[in-house]
Amino acid sequence: DQQVKQNSPSLSVQEGRISILNCDYTNSMFDYFLWYKKYPAEGPTFLISISSIKDKNEDGRFTVFLNKSAKHLSLHIVPSQPGDSAVYFCAASPDSSYKLIFGSGTRLLVRP
Amino acid sequence: GAGVSQTPSNKVTEKGKYVELRCDPISGHTALYWYRQSLGQGPEFLIYFQGTGAADDSGLPNDRFFAVRPEGSVSTLKIQRTERGDSAVYLCASSLGGGDNNEQFFGPGTRLTVL
């Protein structure tokens, strides 16, 4: 039973356009959400996070939106750059604890 | 500074053998985590250490899996009587503390292949 779902295994976007990656979760006890980026042969690297008390967090080209009623979050990258091409994982944490529960990832390709 | 390092980067073993995977966390990080990532999936939590003690080992799939962190720094994940289903990338992460939004820094992983 997947508690964190990323239903799009892949996404292709033109350079300069917006990339939108989506994530759904089922557990209403999750109160902290994160996005990680992963390049081949490397470990995931932290990108951006959001607490459940907020609905938006922005860091440069990256913005995460949280819709608690829909149990949905999204990552917006604008403008997209070829170097953004990677696998993006959504993760959630219950009760601000240590345990991260990951989705299955979305592979983003930004075409030059 | 140095990030999380894991050795070996690749390990090929035969079914039934014993393997040890090592993790060197970032210096000063008291919390250490092991995750397992199977093909096409996201990382799956295995175990969490705070200092030398395993604070949560609820993710270990069965008693063939065991992890230690005797001095509160380096950790070793041990797998006995390996099975083909154990093939995966084993990721280690560390953070300054545990809980409360402490960012977890991941190592590059050890790719384990059980033939």
gemmi code that builds the backbone of each chain (N, CA, C; Angstrom):
import gemmi

chains = {
    "A": [
        ("ASP", (0.845, -1.187, 0.000), (0.000, 0.000, 0.000), (0.886, 1.244, 0.000)),
        ("GLN", (0.945, 1.902, -1.158), (1.817, 3.060, -1.282), (1.187, 4.269, -0.629)),
        ("GLN", (1.867, 4.847, 0.334), (1.345, 6.025, 1.018), (1.695, 7.305, 0.282)),
        ("VAL", (2.739, 7.260, -0.539), (3.154, 8.416, -1.323), (3.230, 7.958, -2.776)),
        ("LYS", (2.495, 8.634, -3.640), (2.404, 8.177, -5.023), (2.812, 9.267, -5.994)),
        ("GLN", (3.651, 8.894, -6.930), (3.958, 9.759, -8.053), (3.507, 9.005, -9.297)),
        ("ASN", (2.405, 9.430, -9.837), (1.742, 8.651, -10.875), (2.349, 8.830, -12.259)),
        ("SER", (3.179, 9.842, -12.433), (3.822, 10.044, -13.730), (5.260, 9.566, -13.653)),
        ("PRO", (5.584, 8.460, -14.321), (6.965, 7.968, -14.246), (7.946, 8.861, -14.995)),
        ("SER", (7.449, 9.635, -15.963), (8.358, 10.484, -16.724), (7.650, 11.740, -17.203)),
        ("LEU", (8.478, 12.767, -17.481), (7.976, 14.050, -17.959), (9.045, 14.661, -18.844)),
        ("SER", (8.627, 15.179, -19.993), (9.557, 15.833, -20.909), (9.097, 17.268, -21.143)),
        ("VAL", (10.034, 18.212, -20.990), (9.687, 19.631, -21.064), (10.748, 20.359, -21.884)),
        ("GLN", (10.324, 21.367, -22.603), (11.253, 22.184, -23.361), (11.990, 23.142, -22.425)),
        ("GLU", (13.265, 23.344, -22.687), (14.059, 24.308, -21.915), (13.353, 25.670, -21.887)),
        ("GLY", (13.345, 26.287, -20.698), (12.713, 27.593, -20.542), (11.260, 27.530, -20.109)),
        ("ARG", (10.625, 26.363, -20.321), (9.218, 26.222, -19.932), (9.123, 25.778, -18.478)),
        ("ILE", (7.889, 25.678, -18.009), (7.673, 25.234, -16.632), (7.580, 23.711, -16.568)),
        ("SER", (8.199, 23.134, -15.553), (8.029, 21.711, -15.258), (7.152, 21.604, -14.014)),
        ("ILE", (6.155, 20.750, -14.076), (5.280, 20.525, -12.912), (5.284, 19.042, -12.593)),
        ("LEU", (5.782, 18.721, -11.406), (5.820, 17.337, -10.953), (4.818, 17.173, -9.822)),
        ("ASN", (4.042, 16.113, -9.880), (2.951, 15.930, -8.943), (3.174, 14.759, -7.996)),
        ("CYS", (2.529, 14.870, -6.846), (2.674, 13.839, -5.819), (1.381, 13.788, -5.008)),
        ("ASP", (0.894, 12.601, -4.730), (-0.296, 12.421, -3.896), (0.050, 11.560, -2.694)),
        ("TYR", (-0.612, 11.806, -1.584), (-0.360, 10.983, -0.403), (-1.681, 10.586, 0.236)),
        ("THR", (-1.628, 9.548, 1.036), (-2.865, 9.014, 1.607), (-2.974, 9.220, 3.113)),
        ("ASN", (-1.839, 9.418, 3.780), (-1.833, 9.476, 5.234), (-1.978, 10.919, 5.724)),
        ("SER", (-3.072, 11.221, 6.368), (-3.309, 12.591, 6.836), (-2.399, 12.970, 8.006)),
        ("MET", (-1.655, 12.009, 8.548), (-0.722, 12.308, 9.633), (0.603, 12.875, 9.123)),
        ("PHE", (0.824, 12.819, 7.824), (2.046, 13.413, 7.279), (1.993, 14.919, 7.510)),
        ("ASP", (3.093, 15.471, 8.035), (3.072, 16.903, 8.281), (4.296, 17.624, 7.728)),
        ("TYR", (5.126, 16.896, 7.003), (6.312, 17.515, 6.425), (6.602, 16.806, 5.130)),
        ("PHE", (6.844, 17.600, 4.083), (6.999, 17.036, 2.748), (8.269, 17.580, 2.113)),
        ("LEU", (8.928, 16.726, 1.350), (10.202, 17.102, 0.765), (10.266, 16.644, -0.686)),
        ("TRP", (11.098, 17.311, -1.446), (11.454, 16.864, -2.789), (12.958, 16.639, -2.834)),
        ("TYR", (13.327, 15.486, -3.394), (14.721, 15.147, -3.607), (14.953, 14.967, -5.096)),
        ("LYS", (16.167, 15.289, -5.511), (16.564, 15.121, -6.905), (17.680, 14.088, -6.946)),
        ("LYS", (17.637, 13.219, -7.954), (18.654, 12.172, -8.032), (19.206, 12.057, -9.440)),
        ("TYR", (20.547, 12.187, -9.538), (21.249, 11.912, -10.783), (21.729, 10.470, -10.754)),
        ("PRO", (21.969, 9.878, -11.934), (22.465, 8.497, -11.986), (23.746, 8.319, -11.181)),
        ("ALA", (23.843, 7.198, -10.478), (25.028, 6.815, -9.704), (25.316, 7.760, -8.542)),
        ("GLU", (24.352, 8.597, -8.186), (24.499, 9.453, -7.017), (23.329, 9.223, -6.080)),
        ("GLY", (23.513, 9.600, -4.812), (22.397, 9.528, -3.892), (21.447, 10.696, -4.106)),
        ("PRO", (20.227, 10.583, -3.599), (19.285, 11.702, -3.699), (19.821, 12.928, -2.967)),
        ("THR", (19.578, 14.101, -3.515), (19.962, 15.346, -2.860), (18.710, 16.167, -2.576)),
        ("PHE", (18.676, 16.747, -1.392), (17.537, 17.535, -0.959), (17.359, 18.761, -1.853)),
        ("LEU", (16.113, 19.030, -2.194), (15.823, 20.163, -3.072), (15.037, 21.242, -2.319)),
        ("ILE", (13.881, 20.884, -1.827), (13.012, 21.858, -1.174), (12.023, 21.104, -0.299)),
        ("SER", (11.504, 21.773, 0.722), (10.550, 21.130, 1.619), (9.414, 22.084, 1.954)),
        ("ILE", (8.366, 21.515, 2.562), (7.254, 22.339, 3.011), (6.613, 21.688, 4.225)),
        ("SER", (6.282, 22.515, 5.190), (5.565, 22.046, 6.367), (4.072, 22.085, 6.085)),
        ("SER", (3.328, 21.248, 6.793), (1.886, 21.186, 6.542), (1.146, 22.445, 6.977)),
        ("ILE", (1.817, 23.325, 7.699), (1.143, 24.566, 8.105), (1.206, 25.624, 7.002)),
        ("LYS", (1.946, 25.308, 5.939), (2.046, 26.237, 4.814), (1.396, 25.629, 3.578)),
        ("ASP", (1.128, 26.471, 2.597), (0.623, 25.937, 1.332), (1.572, 26.224, 0.160)),
        ("LYS", (2.642, 26.929, 0.447), (3.587, 27.266, -0.621), (4.957, 27.549, -0.008)),
        ("ASN", (5.995, 27.078, -0.698), (7.358, 27.437, -0.316), (8.174, 27.610, -1.589)),
        ("GLU", (8.933, 28.669, -1.636), (9.644, 29.018, -2.855), (11.137, 29.145, -2.582)),
        ("ASP", (11.945, 28.655, -3.518), (13.396, 28.778, -3.409), (13.953, 28.914, -4.814)),
        ("GLY", (14.180, 30.144, -5.216), (14.701, 30.377, -6.553), (13.735, 29.909, -7.624)),
        ("ARG", (14.211, 29.025, -8.486), (13.356, 28.534, -9.582), (12.379, 27.450, -9.121)),
        ("PHE", (12.491, 27.018, -7.896), (11.705, 25.890, -7.395), (10.641, 26.355, -6.403)),
        ("THR", (9.401, 25.918, -6.637), (8.299, 26.218, -5.744), (7.526, 24.939, -5.469)),
        ("VAL", (7.224, 24.708, -4.204), (6.405, 23.554, -3.858), (5.067, 24.072, -3.336)),
        ("PHE", (3.985, 23.467, -3.823), (2.631, 23.803, -3.406), (2.032, 22.604, -2.682)),
        ("LEU", (1.329, 22.885, -1.594), (0.690, 21.822, -0.829), (-0.805, 22.086, -0.724)),
        ("ASN", (-1.589, 21.112, -1.108), (-3.045, 21.176, -0.981), (-3.462, 20.055, -0.033)),
        ("LYS", (-3.619, 20.387, 1.250), (-3.882, 19.357, 2.258), (-5.238, 18.702, 2.084)),
        ("SER", (-6.219, 19.467, 1.665), (-7.552, 18.876, 1.519), (-7.549, 17.819, 0.436)),
        ("ALA", (-6.746, 18.039, -0.589), (-6.653, 17.068, -1.687), (-5.544, 16.063, -1.456)),
        ("LYS", (-4.763, 16.230, -0.400), (-3.587, 15.397, -0.135), (-2.700, 15.339, -1.376)),
        ("HIS", (-2.351, 16.513, -1.842), (-1.612, 16.631, -3.097), (-0.545, 17.712, -2.956)),
        ("LEU", (0.637, 17.418, -3.481), (1.638, 18.479, -3.581), (2.271, 18.437, -4.954)),
        ("SER", (2.826, 19.573, -5.324), (3.448, 19.667, -6.631), (4.730, 20.487, -6.527)),
        ("LEU", (5.626, 20.192, -7.427), (6.888, 20.928, -7.537), (6.895, 21.627, -8.883)),
        ("HIS", (7.092, 22.943, -8.860), (7.176, 23.720, -10.084), (8.610, 24.185, -10.279)),
        ("ILE", (9.112, 23.976, -11.468), (10.448, 24.441, -11.809), (10.294, 25.395, -12.991)),
        ("VAL", (10.685, 26.675, -12.748), (10.558, 27.621, -13.843), (11.647, 28.694, -13.761)),
        ("PRO", (12.362, 28.938, -14.840), (12.337, 28.187, -16.084), (13.142, 26.894, -15.961)),
        ("SER", (12.706, 25.886, -16.676), (13.421, 24.607, -16.651), (14.720, 24.723, -17.442)),
        ("GLN", (15.746, 24.003, -16.951), (17.051, 24.017, -17.601), (17.477, 22.569, -17.864)),
        ("PRO", (18.293, 22.332, -18.888), (18.733, 20.960, -19.168), (19.376, 20.271, -17.970)),
        ("GLY", (20.074, 21.036, -17.120), (20.695, 20.476, -15.925), (19.705, 19.996, -14.882)),
        ("ASP", (18.426, 20.349, -15.068), (17.391, 19.866, -14.155), (16.979, 18.431, -14.473)),
        ("SER", (17.436, 17.914, -15.590), (17.086, 16.540, -15.987), (17.617, 15.560, -14.944)),
        ("ALA", (16.715, 14.836, -14.311), (17.050, 13.938, -13.207), (15.774, 13.203, -12.810)),
        ("VAL", (15.893, 12.333, -11.832), (14.709, 11.717, -11.234), (14.354, 12.500, -9.968)),
        ("TYR", (13.089, 12.863, -9.849), (12.625, 13.637, -8.702), (11.741, 12.761, -7.823)),
        ("PHE", (12.089, 12.719, -6.537), (11.320, 11.943, -5.571), (10.596, 12.887, -4.616)),
        ("CYS", (9.353, 12.587, -4.414), (8.569, 13.227, -3.384), (8.688, 12.362, -2.127)),
        ("ALA", (8.774, 12.982, -0.961), (8.856, 12.217, 0.285), (8.013, 12.906, 1.346)),
        ("ALA", (7.534, 12.115, 2.282), (6.711, 12.655, 3.362), (7.180, 12.092, 4.686)),
        ("SER", (6.935, 12.868, 5.734), (7.368, 12.473, 7.071), (6.205, 12.631, 8.039)),
        ("PRO", (5.899, 11.592, 8.808), (4.816, 11.709, 9.792), (5.304, 12.333, 11.095)),
        ("ASP", (4.559, 13.243, 11.624), (4.849, 13.811, 12.939), (6.247, 14.418, 13.034)),
        ("SER", (6.719, 15.033, 11.947), (8.054, 15.646, 11.940), (9.122, 14.681, 12.406)),
        ("SER", (8.944, 13.417, 12.103), (9.891, 12.413, 12.582), (11.005, 12.220, 11.576)),
        ("TYR", (11.838, 11.291, 11.868), (13.015, 11.021, 11.072), (12.703, 10.217, 9.813)),
        ("LYS", (11.613, 9.463, 9.854), (11.366, 8.483, 8.789), (10.792, 9.169, 7.560)),
        ("LEU", (11.441, 8.999, 6.436), (10.940, 9.529, 5.174), (10.309, 8.408, 4.372)),
        ("ILE", (9.137, 8.700, 3.841), (8.446, 7.744, 2.985), (8.417, 8.346, 1.595)),
        ("PHE", (9.040, 7.621, 0.658), (9.253, 8.154, -0.682), (8.221, 7.638, -1.676)),
        ("GLY", (7.960, 8.474, -2.683), (7.244, 8.015, -3.861), (8.208, 7.284, -4.791)),
        ("SER", (7.677, 6.823, -5.903), (8.485, 6.015, -6.820), (9.294, 6.843, -7.807)),
        ("GLY", (9.106, 8.151, -7.793), (9.933, 9.024, -8.613), (9.330, 9.365, -9.964)),
        ("THR", (9.729, 10.531, -10.470), (9.377, 10.976, -11.824), (10.663, 11.383, -12.517)),
        ("ARG", (10.893, 10.799, -13.678), (12.101, 11.151, -14.442), (11.787, 12.358, -15.312)),
        ("LEU", (12.491, 13.457, -15.049), (12.293, 14.692, -15.825), (13.391, 14.822, -16.863)),
        ("LEU", (12.976, 15.084, -18.085), (13.917, 15.384, -19.162), (13.618, 16.789, -19.669)),
        ("VAL", (14.607, 17.660, -19.601), (14.461, 19.020, -20.123), (15.230, 19.087, -21.438)),
        ("ARG", (14.503, 19.291, -22.512), (15.095, 19.275, -23.847), (15.643, 20.651, -24.197)),
        ("PRO", (16.879, 20.687, -24.708), (17.472, 21.999, -25.064), (16.724, 22.649, -26.230)),
    ],
    "B": [
        ("GLY", (33.080, 20.193, 2.665), (33.468, 19.040, 3.466), (33.015, 17.752, 2.828)),
        ("ALA", (33.489, 16.633, 3.346), (33.154, 15.341, 2.786), (31.698, 15.023, 3.068)),
        ("GLY", (31.092, 14.380, 2.086), (29.712, 13.952, 2.254), (29.658, 12.558, 2.819)),
        ("VAL", (28.512, 11.936, 2.716), (28.322, 10.553, 3.155), (28.997, 9.637, 2.139)),
        ("SER", (29.796, 8.731, 2.626), (30.437, 7.785, 1.709), (29.999, 6.363, 2.042)),
        ("GLN", (29.941, 5.549, 1.005), (29.504, 4.163, 1.166), (30.447, 3.248, 0.402)),
        ("THR", (30.795, 2.140, 1.033), (31.642, 1.153, 0.375), (31.108, -0.252, 0.613)),
        ("PRO", (31.260, -1.150, -0.373), (31.736, -0.847, -1.730), (30.651, -0.136, -2.542)),
        ("SER", (31.009, 0.338, -3.702), (29.994, 0.955, -4.558), (29.153, -0.118, -5.239)),
        ("ASN", (29.779, -1.250, -5.497), (29.086, -2.382, -6.095), (29.496, -3.657, -5.380)),
        ("LYS", (28.535, -4.533, -5.189), (28.831, -5.826, -4.571), (28.021, -6.902, -5.278)),
        ("VAL", (28.732, -7.887, -5.805), (28.070, -9.030, -6.425), (28.352, -10.248, -5.556)),
        ("THR", (27.311, -10.959, -5.203), (27.481, -12.123, -4.349), (26.571, -13.243, -4.812)),
        ("GLU", (26.774, -14.402, -4.269), (25.944, -15.547, -4.624), (24.880, -15.758, -3.553)),
        ("LYS", (23.803, -16.283, -3.979), (22.701, -16.613, -3.068), (23.223, -17.437, -1.904)),
        ("GLY", (22.813, -17.049, -0.713), (23.222, -17.774, 0.482), (24.436, -17.201, 1.195)),
        ("LYS", (25.146, -16.298, 0.535), (26.341, -15.716, 1.145), (25.990, -14.576, 2.105)),
        ("TYR", (26.997, -14.186, 2.885), (26.866, -13.084, 3.842), (27.560, -11.841, 3.271)),
        ("VAL", (26.925, -10.673, 3.440), (27.546, -9.438, 2.960), (27.482, -8.353, 4.028)),
        ("GLU", (28.455, -7.462, 3.962), (28.482, -6.289, 4.829), (28.620, -5.044, 3.970)),
        ("LEU", (27.809, -4.055, 4.257), (27.842, -2.788, 3.536), (28.174, -1.701, 4.556)),
        ("ARG", (29.102, -0.822, 4.163), (29.597, 0.162, 5.119), (29.129, 1.576, 4.769)),
        ("CYS", (28.893, 2.364, 5.798), (28.497, 3.760, 5.616), (29.315, 4.659, 6.538)),
        ("ASP", (29.918, 5.696, 5.949), (30.616, 6.725, 6.719), (29.794, 8.005, 6.647)),
        ("PRO", (29.170, 8.401, 7.739), (28.315, 9.588, 7.684), (29.147, 10.864, 7.695)),
        ("ILE", (28.467, 11.974, 7.511), (29.119, 13.271, 7.625), (29.558, 13.455, 9.078)),
        ("SER", (30.772, 13.957, 9.249), (31.315, 14.135, 10.601), (30.403, 15.036, 11.435)),
        ("GLY", (30.102, 14.574, 12.633), (29.259, 15.371, 13.521), (27.778, 15.055, 13.439)),
        ("HIS", (27.388, 14.294, 12.436), (25.976, 13.923, 12.317), (25.663, 12.779, 13.279)),
        ("THR", (24.696, 13.005, 14.147), (24.383, 11.981, 15.142), (23.365, 10.969, 14.628)),
        ("ALA", (22.591, 11.367, 13.641), (21.552, 10.476, 13.124), (22.018, 9.818, 11.834)),
        ("LEU", (21.728, 8.538, 11.710), (22.124, 7.783, 10.512), (20.971, 6.882, 10.123)),
        ("TYR", (20.748, 6.771, 8.808), (19.605, 6.026, 8.272), (20.097, 5.089, 7.165)),
        ("TRP", (19.437, 3.953, 7.079), (19.615, 3.063, 5.939), (18.283, 2.955, 5.191)),
        ("TYR", (18.387, 3.034, 3.874), (17.238, 2.845, 2.988), (17.634, 1.815, 1.928)),
        ("ARG", (16.611, 1.232, 1.321), (16.840, 0.305, 0.218), (16.004, 0.775, -0.968)),
        ("GLN", (16.637, 0.826, -2.139), (15.907, 1.249, -3.331), (15.939, 0.139, -4.370)),
        ("SER", (14.779, -0.412, -4.627), (14.653, -1.428, -5.672), (14.395, -0.741, -6.994)),
        ("LEU", (14.589, -1.476, -8.072), (14.468, -0.913, -9.406), (13.077, -0.326, -9.632)),
        ("GLY", (13.049, 0.925, -10.062), (11.771, 1.562, -10.374), (10.995, 2.055, -9.171)),
        ("GLN", (11.611, 1.974, -8.001), (10.935, 2.407, -6.780), (11.717, 3.517, -6.096)),
        ("GLY", (11.067, 4.168, -5.154), (11.770, 5.133, -4.329), (12.466, 4.440, -3.172)),
        ("PRO", (13.351, 5.157, -2.476), (14.002, 4.570, -1.310), (12.981, 4.141, -0.256)),
        ("GLU", (13.268, 3.021, 0.374), (12.402, 2.453, 1.398), (13.177, 2.390, 2.710)),
        ("PHE", (12.611, 2.974, 3.747), (13.271, 3.052, 5.049), (13.546, 1.664, 5.632)),
        ("LEU", (14.756, 1.485, 6.159), (15.117, 0.242, 6.831), (15.313, 0.446, 8.324)),
        ("ILE", (16.231, 1.352, 8.697), (16.608, 1.496, 10.094), (17.172, 2.889, 10.332)),
        ("TYR", (17.002, 3.360, 11.581), (17.463, 4.685, 11.977), (18.256, 4.564, 13.274)),
        ("PHE", (19.442, 5.166, 13.284), (20.279, 5.218, 14.474), (20.335, 6.650, 14.997)),
        ("GLN", (20.224, 6.787, 16.301), (20.529, 8.049, 16.960), (21.710, 7.726, 17.871)),
        ("GLY", (22.878, 8.221, 17.501), (24.078, 7.810, 18.217), (24.410, 6.363, 17.922)),
        ("THR", (24.642, 5.602, 18.958), (25.027, 4.199, 18.786), (23.834, 3.260, 18.732)),
        ("GLY", (22.680, 3.734, 19.166), (21.542, 2.842, 19.280), (20.585, 2.923, 18.115)),
        ("ALA", (20.008, 1.776, 17.784), (18.989, 1.738, 16.730), (17.674, 2.211, 17.333)),
        ("ALA", (17.272, 3.424, 16.973), (16.049, 3.987, 17.527), (14.805, 3.404, 16.871)),
        ("ASP", (14.962, 2.943, 15.634), (13.820, 2.372, 14.919), (14.348, 1.420, 13.864)),
        ("ASP", (14.093, 0.138, 14.033), (14.506, -0.841, 13.021), (13.295, -1.495, 12.366)),
        ("SER", (12.170, -0.799, 12.401), (10.917, -1.387, 11.923), (10.911, -1.668, 10.428)),
        ("GLY", (11.831, -1.056, 9.670), (11.864, -1.267, 8.234), (12.694, -2.462, 7.788)),
        ("LEU", (13.438, -3.061, 8.677), (14.230, -4.233, 8.299), (13.271, -5.351, 7.897)),
        ("PRO", (13.441, -5.932, 6.718), (12.443, -6.876, 6.191), (12.341, -8.185, 6.954)),
        ("ASN", (13.428, -8.642, 7.523), (13.398, -9.902, 8.291), (14.685, -10.013, 9.103)),
        ("ASP", (14.818, -11.113, 9.835), (15.961, -11.232, 10.743), (17.271, -11.565, 10.041)),
        ("ARG", (17.263, -11.630, 8.718), (18.544, -11.793, 8.021), (19.299, -10.470, 7.943)),
        ("PHE", (18.570, -9.392, 8.190), (19.148, -8.061, 8.096), (19.456, -7.543, 9.496)),
        ("PHE", (20.658, -6.961, 9.632), (21.066, -6.420, 10.919), (22.009, -5.255, 10.658)),
        ("ALA", (21.973, -4.235, 11.492), (22.871, -3.093, 11.324), (23.426, -2.683, 12.670)),
        ("VAL", (24.661, -2.185, 12.638), (25.321, -1.742, 13.860), (25.969, -0.386, 13.631)),
        ("ARG", (26.198, 0.296, 14.735), (26.898, 1.585, 14.695), (27.605, 1.727, 16.045)),
        ("PRO", (28.624, 0.912, 16.273), (29.186, 0.731, 17.618), (29.761, 1.986, 18.256)),
        ("GLU", (30.286, 2.905, 17.459), (30.908, 4.093, 18.050), (30.160, 5.361, 17.696)),
        ("GLY", (28.976, 5.206, 17.160), (28.168, 6.376, 16.855), (28.581, 7.112, 15.611)),
        ("SER", (29.428, 6.495, 14.792), (29.834, 7.134, 13.542), (29.580, 6.171, 12.385)),
        ("VAL", (30.576, 5.379, 12.012), (30.445, 4.415, 10.920), (29.366, 3.389, 11.253)),
        ("SER", (28.621, 3.012, 10.229), (27.613, 1.968, 10.400), (27.833, 0.871, 9.373)),
        ("THR", (27.473, -0.341, 9.748), (27.559, -1.484, 8.851), (26.201, -2.170, 8.784)),
        ("LEU", (25.725, -2.367, 7.577), (24.506, -3.135, 7.345), (24.931, -4.545, 6.969)),
        ("LYS", (24.401, -5.523, 7.676), (24.814, -6.905, 7.479), (23.616, -7.716, 6.985)),
        ("ILE", (23.841, -8.491, 5.949), (22.785, -9.334, 5.403), (23.281, -10.773, 5.370)),
        ("GLN", (22.545, -11.630, 6.063), (22.907, -13.050, 6.100), (22.099, -13.829, 5.067)),
        ("ARG", (22.685, -14.931, 4.608), (21.963, -15.860, 3.714), (21.228, -15.072, 2.624)),
        ("THR", (21.990, -14.308, 1.862), (21.380, -13.414, 0.864), (20.496, -14.182, -0.102)),
        ("GLU", (19.457, -13.482, -0.537), (18.509, -14.024, -1.513), (18.481, -13.091, -2.720)),
        ("ARG", (18.028, -13.616, -3.854), (18.002, -12.807, -5.079), (17.142, -11.562, -4.888)),
        ("GLY", (16.108, -11.671, -4.088), (15.240, -10.525, -3.831), (15.890, -9.418, -3.025)),
        ("ASP", (17.082, -9.681, -2.478), (17.800, -8.641, -1.741), (18.538, -7.692, -2.687)),
        ("SER", (18.592, -8.030, -3.956), (19.278, -7.182, -4.931), (18.605, -5.827, -4.988)),
        ("ALA", (19.380, -4.780, -4.774), (18.862, -3.413, -4.720), (20.045, -2.471, -4.509)),
        ("VAL", (19.750, -1.176, -4.531), (20.738, -0.185, -4.107), (20.455, 0.153, -2.649)),
        ("TYR", (21.467, 0.008, -1.813), (21.325, 0.298, -0.389), (21.918, 1.681, -0.137)),
        ("LEU", (21.056, 2.574, 0.324), (21.436, 3.965, 0.543), (21.578, 4.250, 2.027)),
        ("CYS", (22.583, 5.022, 2.341), (22.780, 5.486, 3.709), (22.625, 7.005, 3.716)),
        ("ALA", (22.061, 7.531, 4.765), (21.923, 8.976, 4.914), (22.280, 9.362, 6.342)),
        ("SER", (22.674, 10.614, 6.523), (22.904, 11.097, 7.878), (22.334, 12.499, 8.011)),
        ("SER", (22.060, 12.877, 9.252), (21.581, 14.223, 9.528), (22.136, 14.684, 10.862)),
        ("LEU", (22.081, 16.005, 11.084), (22.638, 16.567, 12.316), (21.963, 15.979, 13.543)),
        ("GLY", (20.639, 15.885, 13.477), (19.881, 15.287, 14.559), (18.786, 14.460, 13.957)),
        ("GLY", (17.969, 13.866, 14.793), (16.870, 13.089, 14.272), (15.576, 13.841, 14.444)),
        ("GLY", (14.701, 13.694, 13.505), (13.384, 14.277, 13.627), (13.355, 15.764, 13.360)),
        ("ASP", (12.194, 16.317, 13.464), (11.960, 17.746, 13.394), (12.642, 18.415, 12.209)),
        ("ASN", (12.380, 17.853, 11.067), (12.787, 18.473, 9.814), (14.295, 18.552, 9.597)),
        ("ASN", (15.062, 17.647, 10.182), (16.494, 17.641, 9.906), (16.760, 17.054, 8.539)),
        ("GLU", (17.437, 17.834, 7.688), (17.704, 17.404, 6.328), (18.606, 16.179, 6.331)),
        ("GLN", (18.212, 15.191, 5.552), (18.996, 13.968, 5.428), (19.874, 14.054, 4.192)),
        ("PHE", (21.164, 13.807, 4.377), (22.138, 13.827, 3.286), (22.459, 12.382, 2.922)),
        ("PHE", (22.300, 12.062, 1.658), (22.455, 10.681, 1.207), (23.829, 10.429, 0.611)),
        ("GLY", (24.302, 9.204, 0.796), (25.474, 8.737, 0.097), (25.099, 8.224, -1.284)),
        ("PRO", (26.097, 7.810, -2.075), (25.834, 7.360, -3.448), (25.225, 5.963, -3.522)),
        ("GLY", (25.255, 5.239, -2.405), (24.650, 3.913, -2.385), (25.625, 2.795, -2.716)),
        ("THR", (25.236, 1.597, -2.303), (25.921, 0.367, -2.695), (24.933, -0.461, -3.503)),
        ("ARG", (25.328, -0.783, -4.719), (24.460, -1.639, -5.542), (24.793, -3.084, -5.239)),
        ("LEU", (23.842, -3.789, -4.655), (24.026, -5.208, -4.319), (23.310, -6.060, -5.346)),
        ("THR", (24.040, -7.010, -5.901), (23.474, -7.973, -6.841), (23.688, -9.367, -6.286)),
        ("VAL", (22.596, -10.079, -6.092), (22.663, -11.459, -5.592), (22.333, -12.396, -6.745)),
        ("LEU", (23.313, -13.206, -7.115), (23.120, -14.108, -8.263), (22.488, -15.430, -7.843)),
    ],
}
model = gemmi.Model(1)
for chain_id, residues in chains.items():
    chain = gemmi.Chain(chain_id)
    for i, (resn, *xyz) in enumerate(residues, 1):
        res = gemmi.Residue()
        res.name, res.seqid = resn, gemmi.SeqId(i, " ")
        for name, pos in zip(("N", "CA", "C"), xyz):
            atom = gemmi.Atom()
            atom.name, atom.element = name, gemmi.Element(name[0])
            atom.pos, atom.b_iso = gemmi.Position(*pos), 0.0
            res.add_atom(atom)
        chain.add_residue(res)
    model.add_chain(chain)
structure = gemmi.Structure()
structure.add_model(model)
structure.setup_entities()
